[in-house]
Amino acid sequence: MIKKTIIVAGISVVLLATACKTKDLKMNAEKKETVDNKKIVVYQVFTRLFGNKNTTNKPWGTIEENGVGKFNDFTDRALHEIKDLGVSYIWYTGVPHHALIRDYTAIGISNDDPEVVKGRAGSPYAVKDYYNVNPDLAVNPENRLQEFEGLIARTHKAGLKLIIDIVPNHIARKYEGKNNPVGVNDFGADDDVSVEYKRDNNFYYIPNTRFEIPNTAKPLNGEKNLLVDGKFQEYPAKWTGNGSRMAKPDTNDWYETVKVNYGIRPDGSKDFPTLPAGFDTKSYLEHYNFWKDKDVPDSWKKFRSIALYWTAKGVDGFRYDMAEMVPYEFWSYMNSAVKMANPHAFLLAEVYNPQEYRNYIHLGKMDYLYDKVETYDKLKDIIQGRALPDGLSDIQKGMADIEHHMLHFLDNHDEQRLASAEFAGTPQKGKPLMVVSTAISTSPTMVYFGQEVGEAGNENAGFGTHSRTSIFDYIGVPNHQRWMNGGKFDGGQLTQDEKELRDFYKRLLNFSTNSSALMAKFEEIQTLNRNNTKGYDPGIYSFIRWSDTQKLIVVANFSWLSTSNFELNIPSDLIKKWNLKDGNYTLTDQLYHKSSIQLQVINGEGKAGITIAPSESFIYQLK
């Protein structure tokens, strides 16, 4: 979701947020975490945009004018090239059928009112029917589900796994479950609309009050449309997705969505069973058994059915939008059921409140959360000159017990593009950020399509603004289209700089997925070198990663102006841990294999002469 109104100082503050917190369950910080054998790389693709070859890019353009990508554009060759980049999972963003402005009435889909849709192509986070997929993405919209099932099969054939979005906090203002399985009633079908709240209502209501269109800019940029009449039939009005209780939402509210009720009363108290003390250490099986005989709100059952439906179709996991706006007890209920169906399911949650991380991991049974307000924000501050890199060490220490669960990224559909002027400024300046983000912890790494070829999101798409690749419009992604090369997926139209950038990502990601050290121990050497090393310039950051079979020294230069020369100090305690005797040892860079330096150990302390150019990084391995 676009989070204009709820991010305050990097922490999501929402109505009812207090209901999602626990005060009575203490986390076990010493709990041993299960760690994957290999580092995971997630490749996020905005499915509608990936295969679009049209380069017109007219603001507010239609499909006919600007084009749209299809499931079938993910050919065997395209998937092979994504896999070859070093990818483990593809996150197909925007797959569930969401509200959009296009006439599909011929196949039984009702038209959506542009006054409650963002953009022309619509937000993928305003889902209209959870049991089918976006008709825009199919060559034959009537057979859209079968075309997606074909993509699932091709993805698995390529040796990749896939995840899709589930958005439990809110659904489209005009939700129509026309493909519900037998026994599944539509959202709100059984609600008592005469009251604001009832536990088994799917929505919150504003009784006896009609919904009013917010005072937004002209829908479709003023283009004529029969449904644009200043009205939208919703009586009584429902709470809006971000928790607004106004019958006429603000223009910055998520007015295209309505909030789902999970049994949180309007005063924030919980109207459902809570987890007993000590459940932070319990397995998903024990969580599943706990809920077996519990009476839970109806919305819980509906979303569990949705998740299990897609799991049964071969979807390997989910990315949960704005998960912290839903109580962690529900996640315990749903995720344990998903894990019972697929123990290897990949469950990723969008959570922005560090105080809640451990609750959603240990009690909500999430595998991974966004490491946004810690590592991502710090790296952005560093490259924009607002902070030194030293604070990265404190972040690692503070999350040592959960670092494996904190997915790292520098680019996604919500954020400004790494290469944009509003972030790093150039893709080359983003390189040291990518090395540190990838190598500093055991967590998965995520790359957003086009990031690896320097996409800067410069387009004026219409509803969407530049610096972010629009999720609301039909648009082409220029750098990515040059790599796509008319469907050959061979990079044939890339510039030399773009080819070299993709090569850098390919080297880094493939190294990371085959490195035992990156799945093992971390030790910071930043403080020692900041305080004692001559020539250790402000933009330098260094750390150590090692396993029984691999020893790495990572050095990055965040400065895009200065070459630095210094003798890197390796402390005696680390030399002991590495079992190194006095003498000389060779360190070879694993990214390009062009730089070899000497580590000299004298009296149990190590020194290595480093020369590092602007925006350069080394991953030195001890021979």
C-alpha positions as CSV (number, residue, x, y, z in Angstrom):
1,M,0.0,0.0,0.0
2,I,1.0,3.6,-0.4
3,K,1.4,4.7,3.2
4,K,1.1,8.5,3.0
5,T,-0.8,9.0,6.2
6,I,0.3,6.3,8.6
7,I,4.1,6.4,8.7
8,V,5.3,8.7,11.4
9,A,9.1,8.6,12.1
10,G,9.3,5.3,10.3
11,I,6.7,3.6,12.6
12,S,3.2,2.8,11.5
13,V,0.6,4.5,13.7
14,V,-2.9,3.3,13.1
15,L,-6.3,3.3,14.7
16,L,-6.7,0.2,16.8
17,A,-2.9,-0.3,16.8
18,T,-2.9,-0.9,20.6
19,A,-5.0,-4.0,20.0
20,C,-2.2,-5.5,18.0
21,K,0.3,-5.2,20.9
22,T,1.1,-7.5,23.7
23,K,2.3,-6.5,27.2
24,D,1.9,-9.8,29.0
25,L,4.1,-12.1,26.9
26,K,7.8,-11.7,27.2
27,M,9.9,-12.7,24.2
28,N,12.7,-15.2,24.7
29,A,15.6,-13.3,23.2
30,E,17.9,-16.3,23.6
31,K,15.7,-18.6,21.6
32,K,17.7,-20.5,18.9
33,E,16.3,-19.7,15.5
34,T,16.2,-22.2,12.6
35,V,18.4,-20.9,9.8
36,D,18.2,-22.0,6.1
37,N,21.2,-23.6,4.7
38,K,21.5,-21.1,1.8
39,K,20.7,-17.5,1.6
40,I,17.3,-16.7,-0.1
41,V,16.9,-14.2,-2.8
42,V,13.4,-12.9,-3.6
43,Y,12.8,-11.2,-7.0
44,Q,9.7,-9.0,-6.8
45,V,8.0,-8.3,-10.1
46,F,5.0,-6.1,-10.7
47,T,3.2,-8.6,-12.8
48,R,1.3,-6.1,-14.9
49,L,4.4,-4.3,-15.9
50,F,7.0,-7.0,-16.3
51,G,6.2,-8.1,-19.8
52,N,4.9,-4.8,-21.2
53,K,6.9,-4.0,-24.4
54,N,5.0,-0.8,-25.2
55,T,7.2,2.3,-24.7
56,T,4.5,5.0,-25.3
57,N,4.1,5.9,-21.6
58,K,1.4,8.5,-22.0
59,P,0.2,9.9,-18.7
60,W,-3.2,8.2,-17.8
61,G,-2.8,6.0,-20.9
62,T,-5.1,3.1,-21.6
63,I,-4.0,-0.5,-22.2
64,E,-4.3,0.2,-25.9
65,E,-2.1,3.3,-25.6
66,N,0.5,2.1,-23.1
67,G,0.2,-1.6,-23.1
68,V,0.2,-4.2,-20.3
69,G,2.1,-7.3,-19.4
70,K,0.6,-10.8,-19.2
71,F,1.2,-14.0,-17.3
72,N,2.4,-15.6,-20.6
73,D,5.2,-13.0,-20.9
74,F,7.0,-15.0,-18.2
75,T,8.4,-17.4,-20.7
76,D,10.7,-20.3,-19.9
77,R,13.6,-18.1,-21.1
78,A,12.5,-15.2,-18.9
79,L,12.2,-17.4,-15.9
80,H,15.6,-19.0,-16.7
81,E,17.3,-15.6,-16.8
82,I,15.7,-14.6,-13.5
83,K,16.8,-17.9,-11.9
84,D,20.3,-17.3,-13.4
85,L,20.5,-13.9,-11.6
86,G,20.6,-15.8,-8.3
87,V,16.9,-15.8,-7.5
88,S,15.2,-18.3,-5.2
89,Y,11.6,-16.9,-5.1
90,I,9.5,-14.7,-7.4
91,W,7.0,-12.5,-5.7
92,Y,4.3,-11.9,-8.4
93,T,2.8,-8.7,-7.2
94,G,-0.8,-7.7,-8.1
95,V,-2.1,-11.2,-9.0
96,P,-5.5,-11.3,-7.1
97,H,-8.3,-9.7,-9.0
98,H,-8.4,-6.0,-7.9
99,A,-10.6,-3.1,-8.8
100,L,-9.6,-1.4,-12.1
101,I,-11.1,0.8,-14.9
102,R,-11.7,-1.5,-17.9
103,D,-14.9,-3.1,-19.2
104,Y,-15.0,-6.8,-18.6
105,T,-18.8,-7.1,-18.3
106,A,-18.8,-9.6,-21.2
107,I,-17.2,-12.2,-18.9
108,G,-19.4,-11.3,-15.9
109,I,-17.2,-8.8,-14.1
110,S,-18.9,-5.6,-13.0
111,N,-17.4,-2.2,-13.8
112,D,-15.7,-0.3,-11.0
113,D,-16.4,3.3,-10.2
114,P,-13.4,5.5,-11.0
115,E,-14.2,7.6,-7.9
116,V,-13.2,4.8,-5.6
117,V,-10.3,3.4,-7.7
118,K,-6.8,4.9,-7.7
119,G,-5.5,5.4,-11.2
120,R,-6.8,3.6,-14.3
121,A,-5.1,0.2,-13.8
122,G,-6.1,0.3,-10.1
123,S,-4.2,-0.5,-6.9
124,P,-3.4,-4.2,-6.4
125,Y,-4.1,-3.6,-2.7
126,A,-7.8,-3.1,-3.3
127,V,-8.7,-6.7,-4.0
128,K,-12.1,-7.3,-5.6
129,D,-12.3,-11.1,-5.7
130,Y,-9.8,-13.2,-3.8
131,Y,-10.7,-16.4,-5.7
132,N,-9.6,-15.2,-9.1
133,V,-6.9,-13.2,-10.7
134,N,-6.6,-9.8,-12.5
135,P,-8.2,-10.2,-16.0
136,D,-5.7,-7.6,-17.4
137,L,-3.0,-10.2,-16.9
138,A,-4.5,-12.9,-19.2
139,V,-4.4,-13.2,-23.0
140,N,-7.9,-14.6,-22.7
141,P,-9.5,-13.0,-19.6
142,E,-12.1,-15.6,-19.4
143,N,-9.4,-18.2,-18.8
144,R,-7.3,-16.0,-16.5
145,L,-7.1,-18.5,-13.7
146,Q,-5.9,-21.3,-16.0
147,E,-3.3,-18.9,-17.4
148,F,-2.0,-18.2,-13.9
149,E,-2.0,-21.9,-13.1
150,G,0.2,-22.3,-16.2
151,L,2.6,-19.6,-14.8
152,I,2.8,-21.5,-11.5
153,A,3.8,-24.7,-13.4
154,R,6.4,-22.8,-15.5
155,T,7.9,-21.1,-12.4
156,H,8.3,-24.5,-10.6
157,K,9.7,-26.0,-13.8
158,A,12.4,-23.3,-13.8
159,G,13.5,-24.3,-10.3
160,L,11.9,-21.3,-8.7
161,K,9.2,-20.9,-6.0
162,L,6.6,-18.1,-6.0
163,I,4.6,-16.0,-3.6
164,I,1.7,-13.7,-4.1
165,D,0.0,-11.0,-2.1
166,I,-2.7,-11.4,0.5
167,V,-4.1,-8.1,1.9
168,P,-5.9,-9.1,5.1
169,N,-6.5,-5.6,6.6
170,H,-8.8,-4.3,3.8
171,I,-10.5,-5.1,0.6
172,A,-11.9,-3.1,-2.4
173,R,-14.8,-0.9,-1.7
174,K,-16.8,-2.9,-4.2
175,Y,-15.8,-6.4,-3.4
176,E,-17.7,-9.1,-5.3
177,G,-16.8,-12.7,-4.6
178,K,-18.1,-14.2,-7.8
179,N,-15.8,-17.2,-7.7
180,N,-16.2,-18.2,-4.1
181,P,-15.8,-22.0,-3.5
182,V,-18.9,-23.9,-2.2
183,G,-19.5,-23.0,1.4
184,V,-17.8,-19.6,1.3
185,N,-20.1,-16.6,1.7
186,D,-19.1,-13.2,0.4
187,F,-17.5,-10.6,2.7
188,G,-20.2,-8.7,4.5
189,A,-23.0,-11.0,3.3
190,D,-24.1,-12.0,6.8
191,D,-23.2,-8.7,8.6
192,D,-25.6,-6.9,10.9
193,V,-25.3,-3.4,9.3
194,S,-27.4,-1.7,12.0
195,V,-24.5,-1.6,14.4
196,E,-20.9,-0.2,14.2
197,Y,-19.4,-3.4,15.5
198,K,-20.2,-7.0,16.0
199,R,-17.6,-9.7,16.4
200,D,-18.6,-11.7,13.4
201,N,-19.3,-8.8,11.1
202,N,-16.6,-8.6,8.4
203,F,-16.7,-4.8,8.4
204,Y,-17.1,-1.8,10.7
205,Y,-20.1,0.4,9.9
206,I,-21.3,4.0,10.3
207,P,-24.9,3.2,10.9
208,N,-27.7,5.2,9.2
209,T,-25.1,7.2,7.2
210,R,-24.4,7.2,3.5
211,F,-20.8,6.9,2.1
212,E,-19.6,10.1,0.4
213,I,-17.0,10.4,-2.3
214,P,-13.8,12.2,-1.0
215,N,-12.7,15.5,-2.4
216,T,-10.0,14.0,-4.7
217,A,-8.5,15.1,-8.0
218,K,-10.7,14.4,-11.0
219,P,-10.9,10.6,-11.6
220,L,-9.2,9.5,-14.8
221,N,-7.7,13.0,-15.1
222,G,-11.2,14.4,-16.0
223,E,-12.0,11.8,-18.7
224,K,-15.7,11.2,-19.2
225,N,-17.0,8.0,-17.7
226,L,-20.7,7.1,-17.0
227,L,-19.9,6.1,-13.4
228,V,-18.3,9.4,-12.5
229,D,-21.3,11.2,-11.1
230,G,-20.2,12.2,-7.6
231,K,-21.9,9.2,-6.0
232,F,-21.0,5.7,-4.9
233,Q,-23.7,3.5,-3.5
234,E,-22.6,2.3,0.0
235,Y,-25.2,2.4,2.8
236,P,-24.4,2.3,5.5
237,A,-20.9,3.6,5.1
238,K,-18.0,1.5,6.2
239,W,-14.8,2.3,7.9
240,T,-12.0,3.0,5.4
241,G,-9.0,0.7,5.0
242,N,-6.6,2.7,7.1
243,G,-9.1,2.9,9.9
244,S,-10.8,6.2,9.1
245,R,-14.3,6.3,10.7
246,M,-15.5,9.2,8.5
247,A,-18.4,8.6,6.0
248,K,-16.5,11.0,3.7
249,P,-12.9,9.9,3.8
250,D,-10.0,12.3,3.4
251,T,-8.2,12.4,0.1
252,N,-5.1,10.9,1.7
253,D,-7.1,8.0,3.3
254,W,-7.2,4.6,1.6
255,Y,-10.6,5.6,0.3
256,E,-10.7,2.8,-2.3
257,T,-10.8,0.2,0.4
258,V,-12.8,-0.8,3.5
259,K,-11.3,-2.1,6.7
260,V,-11.9,-5.7,7.7
261,N,-13.0,-6.5,11.2
262,Y,-10.9,-9.2,13.1
263,G,-12.8,-9.0,16.3
264,I,-11.1,-5.8,17.6
265,R,-13.7,-3.6,19.2
266,P,-13.9,0.1,18.4
267,D,-12.2,0.8,21.7
268,G,-9.3,-1.4,20.8
269,S,-10.0,-4.3,23.0
270,K,-9.9,-7.9,21.8
271,D,-13.0,-10.0,21.3
272,F,-11.4,-13.4,20.7
273,P,-9.2,-15.9,22.5
274,T,-5.6,-14.9,23.2
275,L,-2.5,-17.0,23.2
276,P,-1.4,-18.3,26.6
277,A,2.0,-17.2,28.1
278,G,4.9,-19.1,26.6
279,F,3.5,-19.5,23.1
280,D,6.4,-17.5,21.7
281,T,8.4,-20.7,21.9
282,K,5.8,-23.0,20.5
283,S,5.9,-24.6,17.1
284,Y,3.4,-24.0,14.3
285,L,1.9,-27.4,15.1
286,E,1.3,-26.4,18.7
287,H,-0.3,-23.1,17.5
288,Y,-2.5,-25.0,15.1
289,N,-3.7,-27.4,17.8
290,F,-4.4,-24.5,20.1
291,W,-6.9,-23.0,17.6
292,K,-8.6,-26.2,16.8
293,D,-11.4,-25.9,19.3
294,K,-11.5,-22.1,19.6
295,D,-14.4,-19.9,18.4
296,V,-12.9,-17.2,16.2
297,P,-14.3,-14.2,14.3
298,D,-15.7,-14.9,10.8
299,S,-13.1,-12.8,9.0
300,W,-10.4,-15.1,10.4
301,K,-12.1,-18.1,8.7
302,K,-12.5,-16.3,5.4
303,F,-8.9,-15.3,5.1
304,R,-7.6,-18.7,6.2
305,S,-9.8,-20.2,3.4
306,I,-8.3,-17.8,0.9
307,A,-4.7,-18.7,1.9
308,L,-5.3,-22.4,1.8
309,Y,-7.0,-22.1,-1.6
310,W,-3.9,-20.6,-3.2
311,T,-1.6,-22.9,-1.3
312,A,-3.5,-25.9,-2.8
313,K,-2.9,-24.4,-6.3
314,G,0.9,-24.6,-5.7
315,V,1.6,-21.0,-4.5
316,D,4.6,-21.4,-2.2
317,G,3.9,-18.6,0.2
318,F,2.5,-15.1,0.7
319,R,3.5,-11.5,1.2
320,Y,1.1,-10.0,3.7
321,D,0.3,-6.3,3.2
322,M,0.3,-4.1,6.3
323,A,0.3,-7.1,8.6
324,E,0.6,-5.1,11.8
325,M,-2.9,-3.6,11.3
326,V,-4.2,-7.1,12.0
327,P,-3.8,-8.8,15.5
328,Y,-1.0,-11.3,15.8
329,E,-3.4,-13.9,17.2
330,F,-5.1,-14.1,13.8
331,W,-1.6,-14.7,12.2
332,S,-1.0,-17.5,14.6
333,Y,-4.3,-19.0,13.5
334,M,-3.8,-18.5,9.8
335,N,0.0,-19.1,9.4
336,S,-0.1,-22.3,11.5
337,A,-2.8,-23.6,9.1
338,V,-0.8,-22.7,6.0
339,K,2.3,-24.4,7.5
340,M,0.2,-27.5,8.2
341,A,-0.6,-27.6,4.5
342,N,2.9,-26.7,3.4
343,P,5.6,-26.7,6.1
344,H,8.0,-24.9,3.7
345,A,5.7,-22.0,2.9
346,F,7.4,-18.7,2.8
347,L,5.5,-16.1,4.9
348,L,6.6,-12.5,4.6
349,A,4.9,-9.6,6.5
350,E,5.0,-5.9,6.0
351,V,5.5,-4.6,9.6
352,Y,7.1,-1.3,10.4
353,N,7.0,-1.1,14.2
354,P,10.2,-2.5,15.7
355,Q,8.6,-3.0,19.1
356,E,6.2,-5.5,17.4
357,Y,8.8,-7.5,15.4
358,R,9.2,-10.3,17.9
359,N,5.4,-10.6,18.4
360,Y,4.7,-11.1,14.7
361,I,7.7,-13.6,14.3
362,H,7.2,-15.7,17.5
363,L,3.5,-15.3,18.2
364,G,2.3,-14.6,14.6
365,K,4.5,-17.4,13.2
366,M,5.8,-15.2,10.4
367,D,9.0,-16.3,8.7
368,Y,10.2,-12.9,7.6
369,L,9.4,-9.2,8.2
370,Y,10.5,-6.1,6.3
371,D,13.8,-4.6,7.7
372,K,12.7,-1.2,6.6
373,V,12.9,1.2,9.5
374,E,16.2,-0.1,10.7
375,T,18.6,-1.3,7.9
376,Y,16.9,0.2,4.9
377,D,16.3,3.6,6.4
378,K,19.9,3.7,7.8
379,L,21.3,2.9,4.4
380,K,19.2,5.6,2.8
381,D,20.4,8.1,5.4
382,I,24.0,7.2,4.7
383,I,23.9,7.6,1.0
384,Q,22.0,10.9,1.4
385,G,24.6,12.3,3.8
386,R,22.4,12.3,6.9
387,A,24.3,9.6,8.8
388,L,27.6,7.8,9.1
389,P,27.6,4.0,8.4
390,D,28.7,3.2,11.9
391,G,25.2,2.9,13.2
392,L,24.7,-0.3,11.0
393,S,26.6,-2.2,13.6
394,D,24.2,-1.2,16.4
395,I,21.3,-2.3,14.3
396,Q,22.8,-5.7,13.8
397,K,23.5,-6.0,17.6
398,G,19.9,-4.9,18.4
399,M,18.3,-7.5,16.2
400,A,20.8,-10.3,16.7
401,D,18.1,-12.7,18.0
402,I,15.8,-12.1,15.0
403,E,18.2,-10.9,12.2
404,H,17.5,-14.0,10.1
405,H,13.8,-13.1,10.0
406,M,14.4,-9.4,8.8
407,L,14.2,-9.4,5.0
408,H,16.6,-6.8,3.4
409,F,15.7,-4.7,0.4
410,L,16.6,-1.4,-1.2
411,D,13.8,-1.2,-3.8
412,N,10.2,-2.3,-3.9
413,H,6.8,-1.1,-5.2
414,D,6.2,1.2,-2.3
415,E,9.6,2.9,-2.1
416,Q,11.5,5.3,-4.2
417,R,13.7,3.5,-6.7
418,L,17.3,3.0,-5.5
419,A,18.6,4.7,-8.7
420,S,16.2,7.6,-8.5
421,A,17.4,11.2,-7.8
422,E,15.3,11.0,-4.6
423,F,17.3,8.0,-3.2
424,A,20.9,7.2,-4.3
425,G,20.9,9.3,-7.4
426,T,22.7,6.8,-9.6
427,P,22.7,3.0,-9.7
428,Q,26.4,3.0,-9.2
429,K,26.0,4.9,-5.9
430,G,23.6,2.1,-4.9
431,K,26.2,-0.6,-5.3
432,P,27.8,-0.4,-1.8
433,L,24.4,-0.3,-0.3
434,M,23.5,-3.5,-2.1
435,V,26.7,-5.3,-0.9
436,V,26.1,-4.3,2.7
437,S,22.4,-5.0,2.6
438,T,23.0,-8.5,1.1
439,A,26.1,-9.5,3.1
440,I,25.5,-8.2,6.6
441,S,23.0,-10.8,7.8
442,T,21.6,-14.2,7.2
443,S,18.2,-12.8,6.2
444,P,16.8,-13.1,2.6
445,T,17.6,-10.4,0.1
446,M,14.9,-8.9,-2.1
447,V,15.4,-7.2,-5.5
448,Y,12.7,-5.3,-7.4
449,F,12.5,-6.0,-11.1
450,G,14.5,-3.3,-13.0
451,Q,16.7,-2.5,-10.0
452,E,19.4,-4.7,-11.4
453,V,19.6,-2.6,-14.6
454,G,19.3,0.8,-12.9
455,E,15.6,1.6,-13.3
456,A,15.0,5.1,-11.8
457,G,11.2,5.4,-12.1
458,N,11.3,8.7,-14.0
459,E,8.0,8.3,-15.7
460,N,4.9,10.5,-15.2
461,A,2.4,7.7,-15.3
462,G,-0.7,9.7,-14.4
463,F,-1.9,8.8,-10.9
464,G,1.5,7.5,-9.9
465,T,4.3,10.0,-9.5
466,H,8.0,9.7,-10.6
467,S,10.7,8.1,-8.4
468,R,8.4,5.1,-7.8
469,T,7.4,2.8,-10.6
470,S,3.6,3.3,-10.7
471,I,1.4,0.6,-9.2
472,F,-1.7,2.4,-10.3
473,D,-1.2,3.0,-14.1
474,Y,-0.5,1.2,-17.3
475,I,3.1,2.1,-17.9
476,G,6.3,0.7,-19.4
477,V,9.6,0.3,-17.4
478,P,12.3,1.6,-19.7
479,N,15.5,0.1,-18.4
480,H,13.7,-3.3,-17.8
481,Q,12.3,-3.1,-21.3
482,R,15.8,-2.7,-22.7
483,W,16.8,-5.9,-20.9
484,M,13.6,-7.6,-22.1
485,N,14.6,-6.8,-25.7
486,G,11.2,-7.5,-27.2
487,G,10.7,-10.7,-25.4
488,K,14.2,-12.2,-26.0
489,F,15.2,-11.5,-22.4
490,D,18.8,-11.3,-23.3
491,G,19.7,-7.7,-22.4
492,G,20.2,-6.9,-26.1
493,Q,19.2,-3.2,-25.8
494,L,21.0,-2.4,-22.5
495,T,23.7,0.2,-22.4
496,Q,27.2,-0.9,-21.4
497,D,26.7,0.6,-18.0
498,E,23.4,-1.3,-17.5
499,K,25.0,-4.5,-18.6
500,E,27.8,-4.0,-16.1
501,L,25.3,-3.3,-13.4
502,R,23.3,-6.4,-14.0
503,D,26.6,-8.4,-14.0
504,F,27.4,-6.9,-10.6
505,Y,24.0,-8.0,-9.2
506,K,24.4,-11.4,-10.8
507,R,27.8,-11.9,-9.2
508,L,26.7,-10.6,-5.8
509,L,23.4,-12.6,-5.6
510,N,24.9,-15.8,-6.8
511,F,27.8,-15.5,-4.4
512,S,25.4,-14.8,-1.5
513,T,23.3,-17.9,-2.2
514,N,26.4,-20.1,-2.2
515,S,28.2,-18.6,0.8
516,S,28.3,-20.6,4.0
517,A,29.8,-17.6,5.8
518,L,26.8,-15.4,5.0
519,M,24.6,-17.9,6.8
520,A,26.8,-18.0,9.8
521,K,28.6,-15.5,12.2
522,F,28.9,-11.7,12.1
523,E,31.3,-9.5,13.9
524,E,31.7,-5.8,13.4
525,I,35.1,-4.3,13.1
526,Q,33.8,-0.8,12.4
527,T,34.3,0.6,15.8
528,L,37.9,-0.5,16.1
529,N,38.8,0.9,12.7
530,R,36.8,4.1,13.1
531,N,38.7,4.9,16.3
532,N,42.2,3.7,15.4
533,T,42.8,3.4,11.7
534,K,44.4,6.3,9.8
535,G,42.8,7.1,6.5
536,Y,39.6,5.2,7.4
537,D,37.3,7.8,5.9
538,P,33.7,8.6,7.0
539,G,32.1,6.7,4.1
540,I,33.9,3.4,4.9
541,Y,32.1,0.4,6.6
542,S,33.6,-3.0,7.3
543,F,32.6,-6.2,9.0
544,I,33.4,-9.9,9.2
545,R,31.4,-13.0,8.3
546,W,32.6,-16.5,8.8
547,S,31.7,-20.2,9.0
548,D,33.8,-23.2,9.7
549,T,34.7,-23.4,6.0
550,Q,34.7,-19.8,4.8
551,K,36.1,-16.5,6.2
552,L,35.1,-13.2,4.7
553,I,36.1,-9.5,5.3
554,V,33.6,-7.1,3.7
555,V,34.6,-3.5,3.0
556,A,32.3,-0.9,1.4
557,N,32.9,2.7,0.4
558,F,29.7,4.7,0.5
559,S,31.5,7.8,-0.8
560,W,31.0,8.4,-4.5
561,L,33.9,11.0,-4.5
562,S,36.8,9.7,-2.4
563,T,39.3,6.9,-2.9
564,S,40.4,5.7,0.5
565,N,43.8,4.1,1.5
566,F,44.2,2.5,5.0
567,E,45.4,-0.5,6.9
568,L,42.4,-2.4,8.1
569,N,42.7,-3.7,11.6
570,I,41.5,-7.2,12.5
571,P,41.3,-7.6,16.3
572,S,43.2,-10.3,18.2
573,D,40.0,-12.0,19.4
574,L,38.9,-12.6,15.9
575,I,42.3,-13.8,14.8
576,K,42.0,-16.4,17.6
577,K,38.5,-17.4,16.5
578,W,39.9,-17.9,13.0
579,N,42.8,-19.9,14.4
580,L,45.3,-17.9,12.5
581,K,49.0,-18.0,13.5
582,D,51.4,-15.1,12.9
583,G,52.3,-14.9,9.2
584,N,50.9,-13.7,5.8
585,Y,47.6,-14.8,4.3
586,T,46.0,-14.0,1.0
587,L,42.6,-12.4,0.7
588,T,40.8,-12.5,-2.6
589,D,37.8,-10.5,-3.6
590,Q,34.9,-12.8,-4.5
591,L,32.9,-10.3,-6.6
592,Y,35.3,-9.8,-9.5
593,H,38.4,-11.9,-8.5
594,K,40.7,-9.1,-9.6
595,S,41.8,-7.8,-6.2
596,S,44.1,-9.9,-3.9
597,I,45.7,-8.4,-0.8
598,Q,47.7,-9.7,2.1
599,L,46.5,-10.2,5.6
600,Q,49.5,-9.9,7.9
601,V,49.2,-11.3,11.4
602,I,51.8,-10.1,13.9
603,N,51.6,-10.8,17.6
604,G,48.1,-12.1,17.2
605,E,46.7,-9.0,15.5
606,G,45.8,-8.6,11.8
607,K,46.4,-5.8,9.3
608,A,45.4,-5.6,5.6
609,G,46.2,-2.8,3.3
610,I,43.1,-1.6,1.5
611,T,42.7,0.8,-1.5
612,I,39.0,1.3,-2.3
613,A,37.6,3.5,-5.0
614,P,34.4,5.6,-4.8
615,S,31.3,3.4,-4.5
616,E,33.4,0.3,-4.5
617,S,33.0,-2.8,-2.3
618,F,35.1,-5.9,-1.7
619,I,34.1,-9.3,-0.3
620,Y,37.5,-10.6,0.6
621,Q,37.8,-14.4,1.3
622,L,40.7,-15.9,3.2
623,K,42.5,-18.6,1.2
